Amino acid sequence: MPRNSKNVLGTLAALAILSLGIGAGLATAEKPECRLRFGVQFPVERSKTPLDGRMLLLVSSDGSAEPRFQIGDGPNTQMAFGLDVDGLKPGEPAVFDRAAFGYPLKSLAELPAGEYWVQALLNRYETFHLASGRAVKLPPDKGEGQRWSAKPGNLYSQPVKLSLDPTKDELIRIVIDQEIPAIPDPPETKYIKHIKIQSERLTKFWGRPMYLGAHVLVPEGFDQHPEARYPMIINHGHFPYTFDGFRETPPDPDLKPDYSPRFRISGYNRIQQEYAYEFYKYWIAKEMPRFLIVEIQHANPYYDDSYAVNSANLGPYGDAITYELIPAIEKKFRGLGQGWARFLYGGSTGGWEALGVQVFYPDEYNGCWAACPDPIDFRAYTIVNIYEHKNAYYVDSRWKKTPRPGQRNYLGEVSTTVEESNHRELVMGTHSRSGDQYDIWEAVFSPAGEDGYPKRIWDKMTGEIDPSVARYWQENYDLRSILERDWKTLGPKLKGKIHIYCGDMDNFYLNNAVYLTEDFLKNTKDPYYDGEVDYGDRAEHCWNGDHTRPNAISRLRYHQMHIPKIMARIEKSAPAGADLTSWRY
């Protein structure tokens, strides 16, 4: 036995006894019981019939704004708790207690005693009887772009300041007696027009009338040149209330400057007006080629847009847009109506849509310019490899539990994790109904489950990945995988059409999927893809290929950035006999 072994063993024994004592103390110590409850109800004046939906209890320590506008992924978020309600009757309370799941605190039991602003809101659901025979309860879009905090018809309460103590046996009653008003239709101008159609394909899928809309920026001289037929540019992106970034008058000299925390710029609202006016002057210039620029409205019961592809859960939006809406726009606004004269660009969600639509409809469009696209290779689904990783929230490890980051700045400083973002969405809605990012990816990419809702790519609470759902995603929506699998037939149709841009410090790690996709594209043969992949040094979301201006400015110049590139594409690829003159007045 080594020297001093008795002393060592004695010390170890003492430590073991001490640890047992501490452990026993921790095991027997009870956390204070949470007896605080909230009963949220609506009056008969707001609805005489029972209501379905997601009831939200919103708690804030910051009285600068209503709590419903203070929930987010960043460090300044306030608190939310959620309950599903089915057939809630007027005057009947939905009760929040310690079991109600919350974000970022998971339970009311974790709430420190103190003074808070409290508000409740009901995101109302309606029942959709799908063509599949299933019935699902979802929040229909009401013209707001699937924002529960601003959805017309949603009921809410006025914020009230309360002293809360989870250990106090108390039932606090809240009446949601306010209703968010309807949103007026956007006005038309000389240049900005609107169109709305009922889609036969979507109506059949959803079992009720479903509509598609668009905002169309018509060219200078549109009314004076009835003989002209125009190429079309589809600018994909999130739900647009009207055509944004176009202003016919100089900036408002009395505009009160705001502050953009994203870009760390004061007076960014004035900068936006300046560049919107600059675009107007560019648009009407004599030497400017004449186009139609289209922004599509395809909000649906899951999100503010459909990702412009066919989906088991959202329906045939890709076909409805390409074969119903686009021809209707071209007919009404004198588009050329041919694949060589249609082009796509967009950023973020719009970047994925631009590339996705080009891949799924290669003959119907003649080029895409995709900036900072949502994950185009699911080996880099943000920071998660859905094919190899076992857990989306934590690095696979036997002994460690390292969280996967969800959002960063250009210095790599992390402001949220994948788990935190997903738990916030789970509070906002079960069954992929939060109306937010991970849930819409799931709704678009997943097969439908037996209950009619999207199958989970991972357990929303734990992050455990479902390999069977991952395989479905790869087969149907992994754009890099589809390109590689089908290049023999897709390659000849896509040559010269693919252009991708991304900052190498994208806030959501979207550059990782671009790297992987570039690895495939640059090695293509028979044919070579003959396109472009470019990166912005230290550029955040959403860099669009401009190396000469900061991100805050280049994002305001999408149209000026890409119209010259589209003109070059037309000159290179227009077929013999194509109309290249009627729109060049």
N, C-alpha and C positions, 0 to 999 in steps of 0.2 A: 504494500500500500504506500503511496507517495507520502512524502513529508507533509505535515499539517493537514492530512486528509480528514482527520476527525473534526477539526475546526470548520473545514469547508462543508462537510456533511451537516454539521450542526447549524451552520448559517442557512444552508438550503432548506433544512427542515423548518427553521423558524420562518423563512420567507414563505414556504408553502402554507404553514398555519395562518400566517398573516393574510395571504391571498385568499384563503378559504374564508377567513373572517370578513374580508372586504366583500367577496363575492356573495356571501350570505346576506350581508347588509344590503347590497344592491338588489338582491333577489326579493328580499322581504319589504324593501321600501316601496310604497305605492305612490304613483303619480296622483296629483289631485284630480278628483273626478270632475269631468266637464258636465255641468248641469245647465249651461246656457243653451237656449233654443230660440229659434226664430220661426214664427208662423206667417207665411206670405200668402195673401189671398187677393182676389180681384172682385170688385163689386158687380152686381147685376146690371148696373148702368153701362158697364163696358162689354159685357156679354151675358145674354140670358141662357146660353147653352154652354156645356162643358168644353174645356179647351185642352189641347195637347201641346207639349213643347218642352223646352229646357228652361227651368227656373234657375236664375242666377242670383246669388246673394253676394253683393259687392261691398267690400270693407276697405276704407282708406284712412290713412293717417294724414293725408295731404288734402286740405280743403280748397286748393286752387282750381279744381275742376271737378265735375261730377265723376264719381267712382267708375261709371260705365265707360268713361273715356281714358281710364288710367291703367288698364290691364294690358300688359305686353311682355315681351321676352327679356327686356333690358333690366338692369339693376334697379331702376326707379319704379318698377311695377308695383301696383297695390294688390290686394287679395281678392280672390273670387272662390266661391263654392257653388257646386251645381247639383241639381236633381232633375231627373226625368219626371214629367207629370203626364198622365194619361187620363183623360176624362175628368180633369179637375173642375169641380162645380163652383158656381159663384158663391162666395162666402166661405168656401171650404179651404182651410189652410194647407199649404205645402210646408212641412216642418223640416227645418234644418237643425240637426243636432251634431254631436261629435262624429257620427258616421258619414256625414256628407263629405265627399271628397273635395279637396281644395287645392289651390295653387296661389303662391308658392308654399304656404303652410298647408299641410295635407289634411288638417283637421282643425275645427274650432277649439279643440282642447289645447292647441299650441299657441293660441292667441294670447299675447301678454295683456294683462289688465290695463286699461287706459281709455282715453277718449278717441272716438273714431267717427268718421262720416260713413253712414250706412245707406245703401240703396239696393233695391231689388228690381229685376227685369225678367219678363217672360218672352223668350224667343219662340214664337208660335209656329207649330207644325200643322201641316195639312196631310191628309191621306192620299197617296197616289196609288192607283190600281194599275200595275204595270202589265204590259202585254204578255209577260212571262206567267201571269196568274198570281204573282205575289203582290202584297200590299205593304207599302212602306210609309212611314211618317217622317216628313222632311219639311224644312223651312223654304217655301217658294220665294224666289227673288221678287222683290217689290219695286225694282228700279233703283235700288241703292247699291247693288253689287255685293250681296251676301255679307253685309256688315250688321251683325246682330244689334249693335249699339245704336244703329240709325235706321233699322228696317221699319218702314211704315206698317202700322198695325200692331207692332210690339207694344206690350204694356209695361209700364215702369212706375216707380215711386220717386217722389222728390227726395233728394238726399236729406238726411237728418243726422245731427250730431248727437251721439250717445256715449254714455260711460258704460263700458263693457267689462265684465269680469267672468271668465269661463267657470269659476268655481261657485258663482252665485246661482241659486236655483231661480231661474227667470225665463219666462216665455215672452219675447218681444214680438208684438204684432205689427206687420207692415202691410199696407194696402197699396197695390199697384193700380192706381186710378188715373194715371196719365197714359195717353196713347200717342205714339210717334205719327205725325201727319204724313200724308201722301207727298210725293216728290213731283213737281211740275215737269212737263215735257220740256226739253231744251229748245230754245228758239232757233229758227233758221236765219241765215244771213245770205248775202250775195254769193258767198263761197262755200259755206257750210250747210249741207243738206242732210236729211235723215230719211231712212227707209226702214220699214218693219214688215215682215212677212210671217204668215203661219206656216210652219214646216210640217209637211205631211209625214215625213219619216219620224220626226220627234214626237209629233202628236200621237202616232200609232204606238210608239214605244212607251210613252208616259201615261197614256190613257186619258189624256185631257189636252185641250189646245195648248200648244207650245210654240213660241215665237223666236225668231232671230231678227236682229236689227243691225244697223250700221250707220256710222257717220261718214259722209262722203265729202271730201274737199275737192270741189270742182275747179278746173283751171281758169285762169284769166281768159276772157273772151269766149267762155262756154256758150253764152246765149247768142253771141254775134257770129258763131261759126257752127251752124246746125249740121253742116256736112262733115264735120270732124268726128273721127272715132279715136278713142284714147287708150293707151296702155294703162294697166291698173297696177297699183302698188298696195299690197295689204300690209299694214303696220300692226302686227299682232302685239297684244299686251293684256293688261288687266282691264276690268270693266271700265269703259269710258262713259262718263255722263254726256259729254259732247266731244267734238274734236278739240283736243287740247294743244297748247303750244303755238296757236295761231292768233295774232292780234292785229287788227286793222288800224289801230291808233297808237300813238306813242305811249310810253309808260305814264301812269298816273303820277303827277308831280306831288300829289298830296298823300300818296300811299305811305302808311306807317311802316317803317322797316321791321321785319321780323328777324328771327335768328334760326338758322338751320343747324341743329346739333349734329346731323349726319355729316355735313360738309364743313362745319365749324366756321360758318360765314354769316355775318350780319347783313341784313338787307337782301337776302336771297330772293324774296318775293319780287323785288324790283328787278333783279337780274333776270328772273324768269320772264317778266313782262318785256324787258329789253330784247331778249332773244326771240320771243314770240313775235315781236314787231319786226325784227330783222328777217325772220322767216317769211312774213307777209311780203316784205319788199323783195326778197329773193323770188317768191312765188309769182309775183306779177311782172317781174323784169322781162323786157322784150326778148332777150336772148334765151330765156328759160324754156326748155322743152315742156310740153303740156301733158300732164298726167292726171289720172284720178288717184287720190290717196284715200284708202278706206280703213277705218277702225271698226272692228266688229263687236257687236254686243251679243254675247252668248252665255250670259249668266244662267245658272241652273240651280236646282235645289241643293247642290253640294258646294258650289264655289262661285266666284265672280266670273269665271269663264270655264270652258270645257276642255281646254288644251287642244281643241280643233281636230280631234281624231275620234274614231269610233271606239266605244267603250261598253263593256258588259253592264256597267252600273249607270252611266250617264246617257247611253244611247248613241245613235249614229250621227254624232255631231260633225264628224269629218265629212261624211257624204252629204249631210244637210247643208253645210256651208259651201262645199265645192260644187254641188250639183243643183242646189236650190237658191241659196242666197246670192252667190257670185253671179250666176246668170241673170237673176232679177236686177242686180245693181247694174250690170252691163247693159241690160235692155233699157233701163230707165235713164241711165246717164251716158249712154252711147259709148260703151266700152268696145274694144276690138273683139273681145269674146274668143280669143284663141290662146292656147297655152304659152306660145312664145312671147306673148304680150302681158303676162301676169308675173308679178314678182313679190317676194316676201322679205320682210325684215322685222326685227323686234329685239327686245332685251329681256333677260331673266325668264319669266314664264313665256313672254313673247319670243325669246330666243329659242327656247325648246320648240315652241309651236312652229316657228319659221322653218327650222330644220326638220321637225317631225312631219309637217305637211308636205315639204319637198320630197321627203323619203317615201311617204305613203302614197303620194299622188305625183310621181315623177314627170308624167307627161303633161300635167295640167298647169305647171308653173315652171318658170325659166330661170330661177335663181333665188337663193336665200342668203341673207346676211344676218347671221345669228350672233347676237352679243350676249355674253355672260349667261349662256343657256342653263336652265335647270338641268339636273343630271342626265347626260346623254350616254353614259356608260354606268351601269349599276354596280360595277366593281368599285365605283366611287360615287355612291348614292350619298351625296355630301361627303361625310367622313366614314361612311359604312360600306363595306363590301358585303352585299346581301347574299352572295353565293358562298363565301368562305367564313365570314364571321358568324359566331353563334349568338351574339348579343349585340343589339344596336346601341345600347346605352353605355356599356362598359367594355374596355379592352379585354379580350379573351385571356384569362390568366387563372391559374389554380389558386394563387395566394393573394394577388392584388385585386383591387377594385378601382381601376382608373377610369374616370368618366370620359366619354368621347365629347369633344368640344362641338358646339353648334354654331357659334357666331364669334367672329374676331374682327379686330380692326387691322389697319395696314402694318401695325407693329406686332401683330400676333396676340394682342391682349384679348382674352376670351371674356365675353359678356353673358353667355348662356351656354348650356349644354344641350345635347340632343334629348336627353331625358326631360329636362325642364320644359323645353318647347312642346314635347309630346304630352306631358302632364297638364300643361296649360290647355292644350287642345282637348284633352279628355274631360277637363272641367267644363269647357264650353259646349261639349256635345259628345255623347256616346255614338257608336256605330258610324264613325267617320263623319259626323254631322257638325263639327266645329266651324266649318266654313273657312278653314285655314290650311296652311301649306302641306304638312305631312298627310293630313286627311284627304286633301284633294288628289295628291299623288296616288294614294291608296284607292280612292274612288275611281280614278281614271285607269290605273294599271291593273287592278286586281280583278279576279273573277267574282261573280256574285255568290254570296253564301246561301245556305238553305233558308235563312231568314229574310232574304232579299236584299240585305245590306252587303257592302264590300267585305271580302275576306281580308283579315288583318295580315299585313306583311310581317308584323311582329306584335307580340303582346303589348298593348299600349301601356300597361302598368309596369311590366318587368323588362321589356325590351327583347325577349326571346324571339328569334327569327324563325319563321315557318318556311322551311326549304321548298315545300310544294308550291307555295305562293311565289317564291322567288323564281322558280322555274317558269311559271306562267308569265311573270314579268319579262324574263329574258326572251322568251319565245315571241312575245307580242309587242313589247314597248322599249326594249333596250336598243336604242338607235344604233350604237356602234356594233352590237352583236348582229342586228338585222342587216346592216351594211355589209359586214364581213360574210355573213351566211349567204346573202343574195347578190353579192357583187357581180357575179357573172351576168345577171340580167339587169341589175340596177345600175351598174357602172356605166354602160354606154348612155343611159338616160340622164345620169347625174353629172357627167363630165363637164367641168367648168361652172357648176351651179352651187357648190358648197363653199361658204365663207364663214368662218367662226372666229370670234374675238373674245378674249377674257383677260381680266386683270390677274396677275399671278399672286395677288393677295386678296382675291375675292372673299368677301365677308363670310360667305356660306360654303367655302371650299369647293366652289363649282369648277375651278380651274383643274382640279384633279381629274375629273371625267374628260375634260378637253384634252389633257395630256395623253390619256389612254386612247382617245379617239384619233388624235393626231398620229400616234404610233401606227395605227392601222392605215390611215389615209395616205401618209407619205410613202408607204410601201405598196400601194395599190399598183396593179399592172393590168393591162388589157381591159380597160384603159387605165392610165394614171388619172387620178381624180381631177387634177388640173385646177384646183381651187386655192384656198388661202386659209391658214390658221395663224393667228397673231396674238401676242400677249403684251399687256401693259405692265411695265416695271413698277412694282409696289402699288398697282392700281386696285382699288376696291371695286365692289359691285356698284355700277354696272358699266364696265369699260367697253367702248364700241369701236375701237380701232384707231382712235385719234391720238397720235403721239405728240401733238403740238399744244394741246390744251389740257387743263386739269379736268378730272372726271366730272366735277360739278358743272362745268360748262359744256363739255362734249356731249353729255347726255341730253342737252337742250338743242342739239344740232343733228339729230338722227337723219332728218330728211335731207339737209344739205350735204351730209356725209355720204349718203348712199345713192342719191339721184344721179350724180355723175358716173358712179360705178354701174348703175343700171343702164344708163345710156351706152356705156362702153359694151355692155353685154348685148344690148339690142343690135348694135352695129356689127358685132361679131357673129351673132347667132340667128338673126332674123331670116326666115326662109325666103326663097325666091318668090317674088310677087307680093310680099308683105307690104302693108300700107305703112310707109315710113314718112309720109308727107302731110297727110290731112291734119295731123296734130302738131305740126312744126310751123305754125303761122307766127 
